[in-house]
Amino acid sequence: MSDKPTPDSNEPPRPMHSGKVEAGNGGWEREALERIAMAAITEQRAARRWRIFFRFAFLAVLVLIAWSVFDLSGARVEGGGRHTALVSLDGEISSDTPANAEDINSALDSAFDDDGTAGVILHIDSPGGSPVQASIINDEIHRLRAKYPAIPLYVVVGDMCASGGYYVAAAADKIYVNKASIVGSIGVLMDGFGFTGLMDKLGVERRLRTSGENKGFYDPFSPDTQKMDAHAQEMLDQIHQQFIDAVKAGRGQRLKESPDIFSGLFWTGQKSVELGLADGYGDTDFVAREVIKAPDVVDYTVKQSISDRVAKRFGASVGAGAVHSLISGAKLSVR
């Protein structure tokens, strides 16, 4: 007779698995669950990072919009006490650049209209540009000087005050330069290209049809004619004479006329003083402190908003397209 207890006949049989196999099965399930959990956590983290990214991007867009609307709205600056008003004309003078007549004249109007303005400095650093825009600014300076005779306007030249830039500067009471500044270039040009010779070599035929004899004036793919050249030269000479008259009216007896003065040549600031194109040497701080005697400088330059720039660019593009259809391949400028 055995001493081992007899198993209960009602007890269900136990599975014949070793402890090692059971442990292995339990580890595999746990590992699979951990992988699933880690994948879910990784996906949640990635989704959270993308949400954070898009939120910051949306916030950046809102900040940019607010900045363009409020900070760069071009609002007029009011100077507080007695001060020197500053207006900057930088770059090419054109209707679709910051150096356009509308913004420059608006800034000048604000500067002269301020009760605290002791004098106005127009800082110019420009190679020239549109004769129309330059002429409009020149006329406005003369108007403001007549309206506010007690407030002088001085031009301070940076690196360059050439062609259309000098067209504007000539209206000032005095012009101050650096000895190394580039000044002058009193002339007008119309530039473009002609491709007729190249087209002949390539065997390309130009098929241009117009409803007027001169509608295709200066088309770059059509041959030049004496009539076209004569008409263009007449226009250039007329605008050049307008430029000369503006310089003579502004500079008066200070201008030492010579055969080269209106030939389109340009000179250093030092030579421009000798020729009477400028009056002396000085930067903005010097003129404000020593000439106007109001060292506190307030900037009235119009700062364009992003929406304004887009609108101006769009309008200028439409206008340029219309002009291009009239005068294809030629551009008129004083520079």
C-alpha atoms as one frame of an Amber mdcrd trajectory, in Angstrom:
protein
   0.000   0.000   0.000   1.337   3.411  -0.972   1.561   6.338   1.411   0.668
   8.849  -1.385  -2.841  10.241  -1.213  -5.274   9.061  -3.810  -6.378  11.846
  -6.118  -9.948  12.904  -5.923 -11.842  11.453  -8.863 -13.922  14.675  -9.144
 -10.864  16.968  -9.449 -10.175  18.043 -13.071  -6.858  16.916 -14.520  -4.106
  19.447 -14.355  -2.284  20.478 -17.565   1.028  18.745 -17.916   3.116  21.888
 -18.603   6.392  22.632 -17.002   6.946  25.818 -15.062   9.510  26.938 -17.674
   7.054  26.906 -20.552   4.421  28.793 -18.551   6.904  31.465 -17.703   7.875
  31.754 -21.388   4.280  32.156 -22.542   3.602  34.841 -19.950   6.761  36.816
 -21.026   5.712  36.799 -24.706   2.282  38.209 -23.913   3.774  40.871 -21.719
   6.298  41.841 -24.394   3.581  42.134 -27.032   1.462  44.315 -24.759   4.456
  46.539 -23.982   5.184  47.002 -27.699   1.573  47.924 -28.394   1.543  50.354
 -25.473   4.847  51.986 -26.567   3.588  52.353 -30.132   0.447  54.050 -28.857
   2.498  56.370 -26.638   4.857  57.230 -29.537   1.907  58.002 -31.808   0.330
  60.227 -29.145   3.601  62.096 -28.676   3.977  62.650 -32.426   0.387  63.853
 -32.668   0.981  66.223 -29.735   4.133  67.604 -31.345   2.271  68.289 -34.586
  -0.532  70.030 -32.679   2.028  72.214 -30.921   3.725  72.978 -34.243   0.495
  74.038 -35.959  -0.511  76.136 -32.956   2.806  77.997 -33.050   2.536  78.413
 -36.814  -0.973  79.851 -36.474   0.246  82.164 -33.710   3.151  83.313 -35.882
   0.746  84.175 -38.700  -1.428  86.185 -36.316   1.617  88.041 -34.988   2.772
  88.793 -38.542  -0.649  90.140 -39.475  -0.834  92.285 -36.346   2.701  93.546
 -36.925   1.948  94.518 -40.515  -1.287  96.256 -39.564  -0.114  98.186 -36.518
   3.677  98.548 -36.523   4.157  99.119 -40.251   0.962 100.969 -41.011   2.815
 104.136 -42.009   1.135 106.217 -39.344   2.439 109.721 -38.990   4.918 110.409
 -36.250   4.374 113.341 -33.987   7.509 114.895 -32.613   6.937 116.196 -29.039
   9.206 119.201 -28.492  11.476 121.157 -30.785  13.242 118.767 -33.114  14.703
 118.111 -36.551  12.375 116.168 -38.845  13.944 113.414 -40.935  12.604 111.885
 -44.152  14.604 109.213 -45.972  14.573 108.612 -49.710  16.492 105.395 -50.326
  16.862 103.329 -53.495  15.332 103.653 -56.920  12.679 106.332 -57.285   9.623
 104.574 -58.638   5.912 104.234 -58.005   6.379 100.622 -56.839   9.295 101.150
 -54.420   9.479 102.776 -50.957  10.982 105.819 -52.704   7.704 106.764 -54.385
   6.347 110.288 -54.617   3.165 109.569 -52.657   4.954 108.289 -49.548   7.827
 110.785 -49.687   5.453 113.726 -50.069   3.188 112.419 -47.299   6.171 112.201
 -44.962   7.328 115.704 -45.910   3.832 117.100 -45.331   3.744 115.550 -41.848
   7.205 116.856 -41.048   6.426 120.445 -42.033   2.991 120.381 -40.402   4.365
 119.456 -36.963   4.558 122.487 -34.655   7.777 121.190 -33.095   9.701 120.962
 -36.369  12.633 123.391 -36.471  13.958 122.128 -39.784  13.611 119.198 -42.181
  16.342 116.900 -43.440  15.684 114.865 -46.568  18.289 112.109 -46.567  18.865
 110.870 -50.126  20.710 107.736 -51.159  19.445 107.020 -54.658  20.773 106.343
 -58.173  17.682 107.934 -59.704  14.628 106.477 -61.361  11.342 107.786 -62.714
  11.486 111.411 -63.938   7.778 111.732 -63.199   8.105 110.647 -59.566  11.189
 112.831 -59.073   9.437 115.846 -60.588   6.403 115.377 -58.315   8.611 115.352
 -55.216  10.549 118.382 -56.475   7.305 120.330 -56.962   6.047 119.364 -53.494
   9.254 120.554 -51.843   8.882 123.960 -53.530   5.254 124.138 -52.372   6.107
 123.283 -48.768   9.016 125.724 -48.635   6.652 128.484 -49.796   3.939 127.458
 -47.327   6.326 127.181 -44.365   8.999 129.819 -45.063  10.347 129.649 -41.492
  11.181 125.932 -41.761  14.265 125.162 -43.876  14.709 121.926 -45.792  18.191
 120.516 -46.247  19.247 117.493 -48.276  21.900 115.204 -46.813  23.459 112.860
 -49.351  24.517 109.328 -48.440  26.502 107.233 -50.907  24.751 108.575 -53.975
  22.477 111.351 -55.150  22.418 110.907 -58.895  20.052 111.714 -61.727  16.471
 111.508 -60.374  17.869 111.710 -56.838  19.518 115.015 -57.701  16.333 116.126
 -59.473  14.697 115.937 -56.027  17.660 117.416 -54.136  17.828 120.511 -56.315
  14.669 121.860 -54.651  16.261 122.012 -51.175  17.586 125.120 -49.430  21.022
 123.527 -49.181  22.657 120.213 -50.062  25.238 118.560 -47.793  27.417 115.701
 -48.989  30.284 113.489 -47.968  33.503 114.046 -49.877  33.201 110.557 -51.365
  29.496 110.766 -52.269  28.497 110.417 -55.930  26.553 113.455 -57.147  25.188
 114.621 -60.504  24.329 112.577 -63.601  21.933 115.229 -64.880  20.574 113.440
 -67.895  17.832 111.160 -69.207  18.046 107.761 -70.857  15.811 105.257 -72.569
  17.247 101.764 -72.620  16.235  98.520 -74.250  17.426  95.709 -76.509  17.095
  94.786 -80.163  17.154  91.160 -81.306  16.624  91.505 -85.071  20.169  90.424
 -86.011  19.977  87.321 -83.837  16.544  86.477 -85.234  17.891  86.671 -88.789
  20.694  84.249 -87.915  18.274  81.830 -86.276  15.732  82.128 -89.059  13.021
  83.481 -86.750  10.312  85.637 -88.315   8.583  88.370 -86.312   4.843  88.511
 -86.987   3.606  91.768 -85.468   0.345  93.345 -86.553  -0.757  96.772 -85.310
  -3.735  99.039 -85.883  -1.599 102.167 -85.873   1.558 103.090 -87.759   3.567
 103.642 -84.586   1.844 101.176 -82.246   4.857  98.854 -82.274   7.197 101.685
 -81.294  10.552 100.291 -80.127   9.434  96.687 -80.263  12.700  94.790 -79.525
  11.961  92.192 -82.219  11.357  94.712 -84.998  13.980  96.773 -86.877  14.733
 100.319 -85.760  13.770 103.298 -87.967  14.986 106.878 -88.266  11.507 108.148
 -87.487  11.410 106.192 -84.243  14.864 107.407 -83.229  13.989 111.024 -83.969
  10.776 110.837 -81.954  12.489 109.161 -78.992  15.320 111.698 -79.020  12.809
 114.543 -79.037  11.142 113.125 -75.938  14.467 112.628 -74.168  15.603 116.164
 -74.980  12.335 117.621 -73.684  12.524 115.740 -70.365  16.226 116.589 -70.084
  15.408 120.281 -70.459  12.786 119.961 -67.720  15.484 118.445 -65.506  17.926
 121.246 -66.348  15.315 123.918 -65.621  14.569 122.330 -62.223  18.261 122.289
 -61.303  18.782 125.889 -62.392  15.674 127.030 -60.497  16.849 125.289 -57.341
  20.545 126.091 -57.393  20.399 129.554 -58.969  23.664 131.531 -58.942  25.429
 128.883 -56.864  25.676 126.653 -59.918  28.909 127.039 -61.876  27.767 126.104
 -65.340  30.127 124.292 -67.657  29.750 122.229 -70.840  29.780 119.041 -68.745
  27.454 120.048 -65.923  24.292 118.861 -67.749  25.942 116.170 -69.869  25.089
 113.245 -67.592  28.496 113.117 -65.902  28.701 112.583 -62.160  31.275 113.679
 -59.635  32.486 113.092 -56.088  30.954 115.077 -53.280  34.122 117.152 -53.082
  33.927 118.131 -56.766  30.178 118.737 -56.511  30.825 121.443 -53.896  33.330
 123.112 -56.234  30.803 123.009 -59.091  28.008 124.427 -56.955  25.967 121.234
 -57.113  26.272 120.992 -53.319  26.861 123.499 -50.523  29.067 121.758 -47.965
  29.955 118.638 -46.028  27.937 117.007 -43.292  25.819 114.060 -42.232  22.375
 114.010 -40.630  23.599 114.489 -37.062  25.875 117.372 -38.061  23.140 119.252
 -39.928  20.612 118.706 -37.119  23.057 119.778 -34.419  25.108 122.535 -36.083
  22.882 123.922 -38.842  19.296 123.524 -37.639  20.365 123.701 -33.958  17.868
 120.990 -32.996  19.839 117.802 -32.229  16.762 115.690 -31.436  15.851 113.909
 -34.680  12.372 112.496 -35.344  11.919 110.161 -38.321   8.793 110.838 -40.416
   9.607 108.355 -43.170   6.547 106.336 -44.162   6.961 102.656 -43.336   4.843
 100.605 -45.717   2.778  97.722 -44.384   2.932  94.340 -46.073  -0.550  94.833
 -47.505   0.462  98.222 -48.908   3.524  96.722 -50.550   1.496  93.935 -52.118
  -1.107  96.405 -53.373   1.526  98.731 -54.824   3.351  95.832 -56.451   0.115
  94.558 -57.972  -0.897  98.009 -59.222   2.552  98.652 -60.613   2.549  95.287
 -62.374  -0.767  96.067 -64.035   0.489  99.510 -65.035   3.768  98.111 -66.297
   1.874  95.634 -68.432  -0.125  98.442 -70.005   2.980 100.514 -70.678   4.774
  97.473 -72.036   2.028  97.047 -74.599   2.618 100.640 -75.736   6.411 100.830
 -75.569   7.801  97.325 -75.625  11.484  96.945 -74.784  12.223 100.571 -73.810
  12.370 102.079 -70.351  12.630 105.782 -69.628  14.512 106.925 -66.545  16.725
 109.648 -65.134  19.675 107.707 -63.784
